[in-house]
């Protein structure tokens, strides 16, 4: 199948690598064209605009930073909606509020396109291995149409309901994870003075009732950062977490629920960003908190 991918950040590039590997023909576009160079060198075609990408693709996957980026790529000059999209399938994977996905679905369907959302849980490594979890929203027939593609980068596809449901689940799934990074930093601060090896402590935390799944996958990386202070490889940076936390808080307010733990976590991530840690991986947060100036 000829698949278009708009948005070649870390996740978009990983999805492109995976879909190319399993045999799809790709057309790609990115606001900064230099990010497309590795994928184009590997055989993908480069579109000059989102509209051109849509015209050259049977299915279009978008993986964008936020609602403003979605608006620009879909509705901007030479955006995706400027093309004839009749019958084309759109798979939108960005982490945004449900209302953003619902509004976008209406505009795509008004031009006789087919739209589903499928936010993904996981990082770039699982994306390249086809091991993400897909949190999907859309009509059942449209999800079924998209499923053969989704199954090539997701090990599990959770169809939560109509468009918007996937976005709700993605915010819910991400919230405990990013709050846990801060909680882990606070836990480490309580026992750092014991002088125990961080690998030993992380292994202990993972083996207790308070351990999170993330420690199984990235515990060794967190421990190494605690021990050496060296930044880990970036898959999900602190500034991206801040954007997600802001989105969670806004959605909570829209639903009538305050999120006090999330609000406090955002304050600390903001502090890390002001301390020049914004481009570091979120797994750095335990090292940031336990190593910050006391008092």
Secondary structure, DSSP 8 states (H G I E B T S, - for coil): -EEEEE--SHHHHHHHHHHHHTT-EEEEE-SSGGGGHHHHHTT-EE-SSHHHHHHT-SEEEE--SSHHHHHHHHHSTT-GGGS--TT-EEEE-----HHHHHHHHHHHHHTT-EEEEEEEES-HHHHHHT-EEEEEES-HHHHHHHHHHHTTTEEEEEEEESTTHHHHHHHHHHHHHHHHHHHHHHHHHHHGGG---HHHHHHHHHTSTT--THHHHHHHHHHHHHHH------SSBHHHHHHHHHHHHHHHHHHT---HHHHHHHHHHHHHIIIIITTSBGGGHHHHHHHS---
